[in-house]
Amino acid sequence: MTENKTEQKSARKVLIAMDGSKHALFAFEWYAKNVYKETDNVIMAYCAEYNINVPTTVLLASPVAVANIVEQHEEAVLKVFKKLDEIANRYKIKHTLERIERPHRPGEAIVKAAHQQNIDLIITGTRGLGTIRRTILGSVSDYIIHHARVPVIVCKHGDHI
């Protein structure tokens, strides 16, 4: 019985912020090679974002257009989930896939999910935005670093080192 309690205490809850990009995949691979422990409880979190390039008037006038956009979005999410499953299985990492709904910006949604699930460590990649773009668009990794209540590892892809 004490062995089980010790095992539970040593298990970390790790949230890996994933969007399917090469930067996120690099962060996952870095985690898998350098930080992963078999006792880790790995949650690969995908913060889905609707990519709507249709004028609002069309959306308001056509329920069919809205249904098509939602269907395309769901297909894209499933495609990313399949990719995430494949990479985790390649490294033989037990994991769960989680879709983080996004009423907020991605960084806020990730930090909120980490807090609600009592995560011990957050892993994220970085797109390597330049200073001006980062200032205008904001940086998901910057937000996570400054607002998370747990340690955060930000992995820079070789393109941006």
Wavefront OBJ file of the C-alpha trace (Angstrom):
o trace
v 0.000 0.000 0.000
v 2.797 2.470 0.784
v 4.473 1.556 -2.503
v 1.380 2.670 -4.424
v 1.258 6.011 -2.571
v 4.947 6.610 -3.319
v 4.359 5.785 -6.974
v 1.414 8.201 -7.129
v 3.473 10.982 -5.562
v 6.323 10.529 -8.026
v 4.000 10.687 -11.055
v 4.100 14.112 -12.693
v 1.248 15.572 -14.648
v 2.798 17.077 -17.762
v 0.822 19.208 -20.197
v 2.370 19.560 -23.625
v 0.844 22.377 -25.651
v 0.466 21.063 -29.185
v -0.812 22.688 -32.358
v 0.600 20.230 -34.873
v 3.298 22.643 -36.060
v 6.942 21.642 -36.463
v 7.724 23.819 -33.427
v 5.274 21.938 -31.212
v 6.440 18.571 -32.529
v 10.049 19.596 -31.817
v 9.051 20.497 -28.240
v 7.396 17.104 -27.787
v 10.411 15.253 -29.159
v 12.742 17.268 -26.923
v 10.586 16.372 -23.919
v 10.523 12.696 -24.968
v 14.317 12.530 -25.291
v 15.343 14.706 -22.325
v 12.680 14.934 -19.627
v 10.178 12.083 -19.965
v 9.813 9.567 -17.141
v 7.728 6.406 -17.452
v 5.661 7.538 -14.471
v 4.638 10.789 -16.175
v 0.982 11.373 -16.890
v 1.278 13.121 -20.275
v -1.523 15.256 -21.613
v -1.050 16.453 -25.167
v -3.277 19.509 -25.286
v -4.445 20.942 -28.573
v -5.862 24.433 -28.440
v -8.060 24.387 -31.515
v -8.562 27.635 -33.359
v -11.212 28.282 -35.958
v -9.668 29.572 -39.166
v -12.547 31.454 -40.726
v -11.850 33.331 -43.934
v -15.461 33.996 -44.834
v -17.169 37.392 -44.574
v -19.440 37.680 -41.527
v -22.418 38.512 -43.752
v -22.119 35.105 -45.443
v -21.991 33.369 -42.063
v -25.070 35.215 -40.858
v -27.011 34.500 -44.034
v -26.081 30.859 -44.522
v -26.430 28.190 -41.828
v -25.028 25.742 -44.409
v -21.811 27.767 -44.634
v -21.483 27.685 -40.844
v -22.067 23.910 -40.780
v -19.430 23.419 -43.493
v -16.884 25.508 -41.579
v -17.541 23.565 -38.374
v -17.218 20.259 -40.246
v -13.925 21.321 -41.861
v -12.630 22.462 -38.489
v -13.522 19.142 -36.863
v -11.761 17.249 -39.663
v -8.650 19.404 -39.155
v -8.712 18.724 -35.387
v -8.983 14.961 -35.981
v -6.054 15.142 -38.401
v -3.900 16.901 -35.777
v -4.977 14.376 -33.114
v -3.942 11.517 -35.403
v -0.535 13.152 -35.927
v -0.085 13.656 -32.163
v -1.060 10.050 -31.431
v 1.443 8.802 -34.009
v 4.368 10.750 -32.579
v 3.577 9.765 -28.969
v 3.248 6.124 -29.977
v 6.559 6.315 -31.862
v 8.234 7.256 -28.562
v 6.093 4.728 -26.644
v 4.736 7.461 -24.380
v 1.428 6.771 -22.704
v -0.662 9.876 -23.203
v -4.076 11.382 -23.457
v -5.163 13.840 -26.094
v -7.132 16.794 -24.930
v -8.832 19.495 -26.883
v -8.768 22.785 -25.057
v -11.727 24.916 -25.980
v -10.749 28.449 -26.674
v -13.012 31.204 -25.432
v -9.745 32.982 -24.668
v -6.419 33.397 -26.404
v -4.364 30.187 -26.658
v -1.934 31.116 -23.870
v -4.773 31.908 -21.485
v -6.578 28.683 -22.363
v -3.439 26.582 -21.780
v -2.662 28.230 -18.435
v -6.291 27.835 -17.320
v -6.340 24.139 -18.305
v -3.029 23.542 -16.507
v -4.338 25.157 -13.335
v -7.671 23.276 -13.421
v -5.926 19.923 -13.888
v -3.177 20.466 -11.296
v -0.436 20.129 -13.887
v 3.138 19.942 -12.574
v 4.996 20.976 -15.739
v 4.106 22.650 -19.047
v 6.093 22.027 -22.235
v 5.617 24.290 -25.242
v 7.353 25.241 -28.438
v 7.888 28.693 -29.831
v 7.279 29.968 -33.331
v 10.241 32.318 -33.128
v 8.348 35.508 -33.873
v 10.448 38.597 -34.321
v 10.225 41.400 -31.764
v 7.730 43.462 -33.755
v 5.398 40.563 -34.604
v 5.573 39.284 -31.015
v 4.696 42.775 -29.735
v 1.707 43.068 -32.075
v 0.431 39.482 -32.018
v 1.538 38.483 -28.558
v 3.410 35.303 -27.840
v 1.711 32.197 -26.524
v 4.925 30.978 -24.885
v 5.553 34.394 -23.280
v 2.034 34.386 -21.856
v 2.445 30.866 -20.474
v 5.815 31.694 -18.884
v 4.460 34.783 -17.153
v 1.106 33.413 -16.008
v 1.559 29.701 -15.274
v 1.840 28.661 -11.649
v 4.152 25.753 -12.487
v 7.496 25.354 -14.253
v 7.420 25.871 -18.019
v 9.913 24.577 -20.555
v 9.942 26.447 -23.856
v 11.719 24.578 -26.638
v 13.115 26.588 -29.534
v 13.214 24.856 -32.886
v 16.600 24.919 -34.650
v 15.210 27.378 -37.240
v 15.135 30.075 -34.559
v 18.265 29.511 -32.531
l 1 2 3 4 5 6 7 8 9 10 11 12 13 14 15 16 17 18 19 20 21 22 23 24 25 26 27 28 29 30 31 32 33 34 35 36 37 38 39 40 41 42 43 44 45 46 47 48 49 50 51 52 53 54 55 56 57 58 59 60 61 62 63 64 65 66 67 68 69 70 71 72 73 74 75 76 77 78 79 80 81 82 83 84 85 86 87 88 89 90 91 92 93 94 95 96 97 98 99 100 101 102 103 104 105 106 107 108 109 110 111 112 113 114 115 116 117 118 119 120 121 122 123 124 125 126 127 128 129 130 131 132 133 134 135 136 137 138 139 140 141 142 143 144 145 146 147 148 149 150 151 152 153 154 155 156 157 158 159 160 161
